[in-house]
Amino acid sequence: MKQLLAIFLIIWAISVDADEFEIFAAGEFGQLAGTFHQIDDDAPLLLIVPGSGPINRDGQKPPALGLGVYHKMANEMAARGISTLRIDKRGSYGSTGAIRNSDDLRIAGYANDVRVWIDRIADNRCVWVLGHSEGGLVTTVAMRDSYAKVCGVILAASAGRGIDVILQEQLTRYTRSKRILRKIDNAVHAMKGGDMIDQDDIPITLRDLFSPVNQAYFIDWMTYDPIAVVQNLMKPVLIIQGDTDVRIKPKDARNLARALPHATLRIFDGVNHVFQETDLTFPPSDMPLSPLVMDEIAHFILSEG
């Protein structure tokens, strides 16, 4: 019986991936790349906008093992009759050539790429857009100019407070040293004011995070108030959040929901930042995504569509 089950799962996995193919779009400064997972021509279409950091279209930092969160999500949506597009961010992986230099790595640039992808795949139908983590802000910024081609938006583990507040909150969990906490506070406040910090004034363990390139990115990011930006969304909106997420908190989701009275808010018990049912900070890569979360996303798309 176990052998038959294993064979069935292998066949199911192959069939789910059978209609995946690479797709390209002409970005602002070069070619953008993604993976299109097509069910059929009439299936609803979901664009997955990735979160922050050096992750690829699958939600991984190679050479990570197993499937990344966005690849898993694509498979889950396929099983529920929804096509997906997952994308490499400008300047990385398949979209490496889509920037001129690091100055092109800004929220507005990522948002522009979301608009490019929407135009690329919309045809005569609208597109659903899911923004995960930082991708939630990128998505809401993009909606300013892509409104007509969007069916609705899913904000998944997306910040409802400024990144300066969240960054301090995240970093202060990892140290009790008053000296380091003071340096973190000084660095965040300086960047919030638009100023760079000398590397000598940054704790050694945080110098990669606060490299000059990253500081410039944080300075740009801190100019955005997610609540002010999200208020422009009048399309259907689903806000989803796990209560074991150590990066973004349920209060962020509630803040977003208060700014969007028409939105649907769902907070899931025991679900982490990448939609797994666990309270582990570093869960195993083969852990599946929460079926409750995947059902909620699919239900929202299929019922609103």
Secondary structure, DSSP 8 states (H G I E B T S, - for coil): -HHHHHHHHHHHHHHHHTTEEEEEEE-SSSEEEEEEE-S-TTS-EEEEE--SSS--TTS--TT--S--HHHHHHHHHHHTT-EEEEE--TTSGGGGGG-SSGGG-SHHHHHHHHHHHHHHHHTTS-EEEEEETHHHHHHHHHTTT-GGGEEEEEEES--SS-HHHHHHHHHHTT---HHHHHHHHHHHHHHHTT----GGGS-GGGTTTT-HHHHHHHHHHTT--HHHHHTT--S-EEEEEETT-SSS-HHHHHHHHHH-TTSEEEEETTB-TTS-B---SS--TT----HHHHHHHHHHHHHH-
